[in-house]
Amino acid sequence: MLRLTDVQLPLDHPESGLESAILARLGITADALLGYTVFRRAYDARKKSAVNLIYTLDVEVGNEAALLKRLQGKRGVQPTPDTNYRFVARAPSGSKMRPVVIGTGPCGLFAGLLLAQMGFRPIILERGKSVRERTKDTFGLWRKRVLHPESNVQFGEGGAGTFSDGKLWTQVKDPNHYGRKVLTEFVKADAPPEILYVSKPHIGTFRLVKMVEQMRASIEALGGEFRFESKVDDIEIDDGRVRAVVLANGERIATSHLVLAIGHSARDTFQMLYDRGVYVEAKPFSLGFRIEHPQSLIDNCRFGPNAGNPILGAADYKLVHHCENGRSVYSFCMCPGGTVVAATSEPGRVVTNGMSQYSRNERNANSGIVVGITPADYPGHPLAGIAFQREWESRAFELGGGNYDAPGQLVGDFLANRPSTEFGSVLPSYKPGVRLGDLSPSLPDYAIAAIREALPVFDRQIQGFAMRDAVLTGVETRTSSPIRIKRNDLFESLNTRGLYPAGEGAGYAGGIMSAAIDGIKVAEAVALSMVSASAPA
Ligand SMILES: Cc1cc2nc3c(=O)[nH]c(=O)nc-3n(C[C@H](O)[C@H](O)[C@H](O)COP(=O)(O)OP(=O)(O)OC[C@H]3O[C@@H](n4cnc5c(N)ncnc54)[C@H](O)[C@@H]3O)c2cc1C
């Protein structure tokens, strides 16, 4: 198989265009071409009136060796690399030891799946409910203002990304092609097959719900076990080694290998780990607001006359500005054609985030506009970042009126430093509702100053970004974990053997793909350790 890279064709090219491009690139005739598949399809929209599709193609030809010899050194032609996943270990037969995974977000699910595929029959513990029941509880906050502290956007089967845009790309280095394994497993679980080749795949909320159920069924069929409403309240550590976990109902589950995939919002569990002496340290994160614009504004700006083309879909953006006060402001978790969601897991607090459906056809585009902060902003204690997040989330709750409405302000008013009283052309999507007013008390002064400086700069890149009627809602605080649970080269906690901190909560991922990839890496480390522990001395 040969891989052809950077094959560029116009957006409206005919189906036959790909074959012609392959023949031209390889200098062969049609009878020598046995078949081809699209490995990746991206687009180049820098010239809006002439958008190009950029393909990476895997091509089968007759007499490949001779052709490769003839084309030696030609740019954009090489043997297709092997991206197949290979298991690193198999559970020893008759092994009684079972690894325990805490959390069913992408990290815990992939750790559980890989361990199950290698024959280790993991026990997977989740504080929240199964995904269907959890969906009802999550809608309870959005529609009826009823928060379920153990079953919400952050907690429950599928983890934090279940009610999301389901963006599936990451910038983490992936020399072992774990990302390919993740996408392949998602497709097996009924994700749209195109996620295997489009450059910025996404899934959307409703499909994610079904996929999570499918993945659970696969893990169970391999001997894994799921236990919902099973919050881990304590861990037993003896002589620097994990011995057991203790659930909220008092049940003790003994284990020598514990994967900690608890996400960034398990604040009580972070505290418990700290109290038990597990090494944790503060880490930087970001806070800010959600911003909403008409999706058509973003589409027109990015795609011009090609806005609305189904191959391009709803346009996204990525923005960053380095401010005079030394802060950086950037767009975070942009959701084209989506909605802003209430994402708190704690009573008396308001947190924003964003989600979309697969179709991305809601009226507004939204993204977090967030400011980077560091432990220097909340010094003193490894868990001080949590107190800092809580302070601003509580303030947002008060400013919103104390009923889970989010505080909001129009961009024009925010820039002019006057409270908003009336919505304009952009209606916010956050449910249960948005209370207009003045957002400046809802974040530290330096963050407000940084966002005020950044918005007009962003407007120069996306004309209309600082439009008067765009709506800001606050506050966006759960951008990543405020702590890191540090681990060594064997993926174990620095000071607790058998404890494997993983995914976003431990500070080793920042999104669905990177959390899933981290889950695979940690599962491999657990499997290798369990095999070596069971080997005869
Ligand atoms: C609304 C929203 C939209 C998002 N959109 C995207 C997106 O489009 N693309 C993207 O890449 N990322 C997105 N993210 C971020 C993404 O969801 C996270 O990066 C990812 O889910 C982290 O995976 P994780 O497995 O490490 O943790 P999580 O997904 O947070 O999972 C942790 C799990 O552990 C459970 N848990 C915690 N403590 C305990 C305990 N003590 N006992 C038992 N169980 C426990 C929790 O209930 C939870 O289910 C979004 C997040 C949110 C909230």
PDBQT file of the ligand as one rigid body, heavy atoms in Angstrom, charges set to zero:
ROOT
HETATM    1  C1  LIG A 601     -19.917  20.387  28.412  1.00  0.00    +0.000 C 
HETATM    2  C2  LIG A 601     -18.562  19.881  28.016  1.00  0.00    +0.000 A 
HETATM    3  C3  LIG A 601     -18.206  19.865  26.676  1.00  0.00    +0.000 A 
HETATM    4  C4  LIG A 601     -16.965  19.362  26.272  1.00  0.00    +0.000 A 
HETATM    5  N1  LIG A 601     -16.670  19.298  24.937  1.00  0.00    +0.000 NA
HETATM    6  C5  LIG A 601     -15.557  18.671  24.528  1.00  0.00    +0.000 A 
HETATM    7  C6  LIG A 601     -15.306  18.432  23.149  1.00  0.00    +0.000 A 
HETATM    8  O1  LIG A 601     -16.106  18.741  22.271  1.00  0.00    +0.000 OA
HETATM    9  N2  LIG A 601     -14.145  17.816  22.801  1.00  0.00    +0.000 N 
HETATM   10  C7  LIG A 601     -13.213  17.440  23.736  1.00  0.00    +0.000 A 
HETATM   11  O2  LIG A 601     -12.171  16.895  23.369  1.00  0.00    +0.000 OA
HETATM   12  N3  LIG A 601     -13.431  17.662  25.050  1.00  0.00    +0.000 NA
HETATM   13  C8  LIG A 601     -14.586  18.237  25.463  1.00  0.00    +0.000 A 
HETATM   14  N4  LIG A 601     -14.812  18.416  26.804  1.00  0.00    +0.000 N 
HETATM   15  C9  LIG A 601     -13.761  18.010  27.737  1.00  0.00    +0.000 C 
HETATM   16  C10 LIG A 601     -13.780  16.488  27.884  1.00  0.00    +0.000 C 
HETATM   17  O3  LIG A 601     -15.075  16.086  28.176  1.00  0.00    +0.000 OA
HETATM   18  C11 LIG A 601     -12.815  16.054  28.962  1.00  0.00    +0.000 C 
HETATM   19  O4  LIG A 601     -11.531  16.493  28.605  1.00  0.00    +0.000 OA
HETATM   20  C12 LIG A 601     -12.798  14.536  29.102  1.00  0.00    +0.000 C 
HETATM   21  O5  LIG A 601     -14.087  14.040  29.354  1.00  0.00    +0.000 OA
HETATM   22  C13 LIG A 601     -11.863  14.117  30.223  1.00  0.00    +0.000 C 
HETATM   23  O6  LIG A 601     -11.926  12.727  30.319  1.00  0.00    +0.000 OA
HETATM   24  P1  LIG A 601     -11.581  11.943  31.658  1.00  0.00    +0.000 P 
HETATM   25  O7  LIG A 601     -11.970  10.540  31.392  1.00  0.00    +0.000 OA
HETATM   26  O8  LIG A 601     -10.196  12.239  32.054  1.00  0.00    +0.000 OA
HETATM   27  O9  LIG A 601     -12.528  12.573  32.783  1.00  0.00    +0.000 OA
HETATM   28  P2  LIG A 601     -14.103  12.728  32.828  1.00  0.00    +0.000 P 
HETATM   29  O10 LIG A 601     -14.695  12.627  31.487  1.00  0.00    +0.000 OA
HETATM   30  O11 LIG A 601     -14.373  13.944  33.623  1.00  0.00    +0.000 OA
HETATM   31  O12 LIG A 601     -14.597  11.445  33.641  1.00  0.00    +0.000 OA
HETATM   32  C14 LIG A 601     -14.362  11.276  35.011  1.00  0.00    +0.000 C 
HETATM   33  C15 LIG A 601     -15.401  10.330  35.576  1.00  0.00    +0.000 C 
HETATM   34  O13 LIG A 601     -15.001   9.939  36.883  1.00  0.00    +0.000 OA
HETATM   35  C16 LIG A 601     -16.136   9.870  37.713  1.00  0.00    +0.000 C 
HETATM   36  N5  LIG A 601     -15.689  10.033  39.114  1.00  0.00    +0.000 N 
HETATM   37  C17 LIG A 601     -15.098  11.123  39.663  1.00  0.00    +0.000 A 
HETATM   38  N6  LIG A 601     -14.813  10.897  40.957  1.00  0.00    +0.000 NA
HETATM   39  C18 LIG A 601     -15.225   9.645  41.232  1.00  0.00    +0.000 A 
HETATM   40  C19 LIG A 601     -15.220   8.873  42.423  1.00  0.00    +0.000 A 
HETATM   41  N7  LIG A 601     -14.712   9.342  43.558  1.00  0.00    +0.000 N 
HETATM   42  N8  LIG A 601     -15.741   7.619  42.370  1.00  0.00    +0.000 NA
HETATM   43  C20 LIG A 601     -16.289   7.125  41.215  1.00  0.00    +0.000 A 
HETATM   44  N9  LIG A 601     -16.320   7.840  40.069  1.00  0.00    +0.000 NA
HETATM   45  C21 LIG A 601     -15.787   9.088  40.071  1.00  0.00    +0.000 A 
HETATM   46  C22 LIG A 601     -17.005  11.020  37.227  1.00  0.00    +0.000 C 
HETATM   47  O14 LIG A 601     -18.356  10.837  37.581  1.00  0.00    +0.000 OA
HETATM   48  C23 LIG A 601     -16.775  10.976  35.724  1.00  0.00    +0.000 C 
HETATM   49  O15 LIG A 601     -17.736  10.189  35.061  1.00  0.00    +0.000 OA
HETATM   50  C24 LIG A 601     -16.043  18.905  27.242  1.00  0.00    +0.000 A 
HETATM   51  C25 LIG A 601     -16.392  18.943  28.602  1.00  0.00    +0.000 A 
HETATM   52  C26 LIG A 601     -17.634  19.410  28.989  1.00  0.00    +0.000 A 
HETATM   53  C27 LIG A 601     -17.994  19.433  30.455  1.00  0.00    +0.000 C 
ENDROOT
TORSDOF 0
